[in-house]
Amino acid sequence: MNDNCEYFPLSFSAIALSSPIGFLGFILSIYYIVFCYKEKNVNLLFLSITTILFFLLTRKHSRSIEYYHPFSVLAFSVIYTYKNIFRFKALNYFVFYLLIFSVVGTIKFNYYSYQKYYNYTHDLIEFSDGLGEIVQPNSIMLNTVWSDFDLLFYKNKNLRYVCGLDTKYFYLFSDYLYKVYKNPRESTFYKKEGAHLSNILRQEFNADYLMLRKNTEPYFIYTPLIQEDDRLKVIYDKNDILLYEIPEI
């Protein structure tokens, strides 16, 4: 399963671009261990080894980046100063402009990320506030983006949701249903009978409604199947959210 991006590895370039100064700290850590280990400076050796370790962990799981950044920046500042690398004037200019680039880039990135997150969350809040007026109480909704569950449940506790909390629990409950949730073509009803999407969602999940977020992976998986099924009725289409009513079989 691959839903939780915290378990995804980060590419070499992604780590470097996330903090150019920190990446220089990683390079200096390697430099210190390879060429200066004979100095037997325990503090610098520990800092260098820790920086490299967190870099490798971040390559394996992106969650580790929150630990890699502070150690790598600290390693850069300490080793850069300790080894008197300031004596190289050209390198000083390079580091200065790189630092400016990093600060400006970080501000712009965070601003655009905030705007995207604000719009995404605002659309969900607006949808959740009016959901009780367009669906039947005690009905079941198949929410294709599992992370929407907390706000949906908070605003509409009289509904039931196919996927909540973390998809790992879904997978542990039933790996088959999890696969169908991710891609309805995995359903035995689709493979053996060529059933339409509405029938699959009814038979597998007893779902009354299907919720999609545009420009997400489930949207592009479900949409071709929706286009083949004229029984699904759109009852909400605003901003990036679509809600379909699933008829009885």
N, C-alpha and C positions, 0 to 999 in steps of 0.2 A: 504494500500500500504506500501511496506517495502523497498524502494530503497535507501533512504538516511540514511546511517549508523549513522549519527549524532543523529537520533531520536531513535536508538536502545538503550536499557538499557545495562549497563555493569555489569557483574557478580561480586560478592564479591571478588573472587580470582583474577579477572582481574584488579580490582582497586588496590588491595594489591600489586600485582606483578609489576604494572606500576610504583610504587614508594614506596618501603618498608619503607623508612624514613618517607614519608608522611603518610603512614598507621599507623606508630607508633604515629605520631602527632594526628591522628584521635583517637587512643586508649587513648592517654594522655588527649585529649579534653574531652572524656567521663569521664575519671578518675577525672579530675579537677571539672567538673560540679557535679558529684555525691558525691565526698568526700571533696571538698574544696570550695564549693559555699558560705559557711559562711564567708569566707575571704572578700567577697564583693569587689573583685578587678574587677572593671568594664571592664578594658581593656582585661584582661585574659578571663573573661566571654564572652565578645563579640567575641574574637578570637576563643574560643572553640565552641561557638554556630554557628559561621559562618562556621567553618571547618566541623562540623557535618552536617549542612544544605547543603553544597556543596557536601558532600559525598552522601547524600540521593538523591540530584538532579542528580548526576552522575549515581547512580543506576537506575534512571528513564530514563535519556537521556545522552548518552556518551559525548555530546558536552560540558557538564558542567565540564568535567575533567580538562579543561584548567584553570578553576577558582579554582577547588579543590586543585590542586597540590601546588600552591604558599602558600595558606592559611594553608594547612596541614603541609608543611615543616616549615613554620614560627611558627605554633603552637608547633611543636615538639621542635624546638630550644629554644623558649621562656619558655614554661612550664618546659622543661627538666632542664633548667638553674635555673629558678625561684624557683622550688621546691627542688633544691639541690639534684637531683637524682644522681649527680656525685659521691656522697658518696658511692654508691654501685659499688665496683670495677669490679665485674663480669659483671654487666650490661654495664659498660663503654666499656669493651672489646667486648661485643656482639654488641653494637651500632657501634663501630669502624669498625669491620669486615663487618657489615651489610652495612655501608656507602661505603666501598670499593667495596663490591659486587654490590651495586646499581650503582655506577659510571661505573664500568667495564661493567656491563650488559646493561646499557643505551648506552654506546659507541658502543658495538657490535650490539645491536638492531637497532640503528640508521644507522649503516654502512650497514647492510643487507637490511634495508628498503630502503636506498638510492639506493643500487644496483638494487633492484627489480623495484623501480620507474623509474630509469634511463633506464633500458632495456625496460620496458613497454612503456615509452614515446618515446624512440628512434625508436622502431618498428612502432609506430603510425606516427611519423614524416616521416620516410622512405616511408611508405604506402601512406600518404597524398601527398607527393611530386610527386609521379608517378601516382596518381589516375586519373588525367585528361587525361592520355594517354591510359587508358584501359576502360573507361566508356564514354557513350554518354553525351554531355552537356544537361542540363535541365532535366536530369533524376532524379528519386526518389530512394534514398537509405534507406533501413531499417537498421539503426545502432542499434544493440541490446544492446550496452553499451552506455547509454545516455551521460556519461561524456566525451566520445570521440568527441562529437559534436563540441565543441569550436574550436579545432584544425582542424577538418575536414572542417568546414565552413570557417575558416581563410585561409586555403590553397586552397579550392575549392568552391568559392562562386557561381559558375554556376550550382551547384547541389542543390537538395532539400532533406531534411532529415526528416525521420518520427518522430524522437524524439530529441529535443534539449533543452538546458537550464535544467530545473528541471522536473522530471516526474510528479510532482504535477500538473503542468499546463496541461500535457497530460491527467491525470485522471479527472481534472475538465472539460476539453473539452469533453471527452467521456469516462466514466468508462468502457463501453463495449469494445471499441477499445484498451484501456489500458490493459485490461485483455487478449485480443487476442495478443497484443504485447508481454506481459509477457509469454504467453503460447498459441500458435496457436490452441491447442485442445479446447480452449474456444470458438472458432468461431462456429457460427451456421452452416456454410458450412461443418465443420468437424463433428459436432454432428449429423446433419441430413443426410448429403450426403456422409460423409467419404472422403471429398475432400483431394487431395494431398496438400502438403505445398505450392508449387508454385501457385496453384489456390487460396489458402486462402490468400496469401500475395498480389496477384494481385487484388482479389475481395475486400478485406478489406482496403488495403492501396494503391492500384495501384502502388506498388513498382516494380522497375526495377532490383534492386540489393539487396542482403542480405549480411550484414557484420557481422562476428562472431569473437570474441576473444576467443582463446583456454583457457581452464581451468577457464572459468567464468561460472556462473550459466546458462545464456542463451545458452551457447554452449552445455551443457548437456541436455537441454530441447529441443533444435532444432535438434540436431544431429540424434536422432532416426527417426524423421520425414523426415529429408533429405535422410536418407538411404532407406526410402520407396518411394522416389520420384526420378526417373531417369531422369527427365526433367531439374533438376537444374544442371547447369554447373559451375565448379570451374574455375575462371579466375585469381585468385590470391591466392597463398598459400605460405606464407613465414613468418618465425619466429612464432608469435602467432596469426597471422591474416589470416582469410579466407574470400574470397569474391566470392559470387555466382551470376551468371546472371539468372534472373527469366524470363522465356519465356512468350510470349503472350499466352492468353488462346485460 
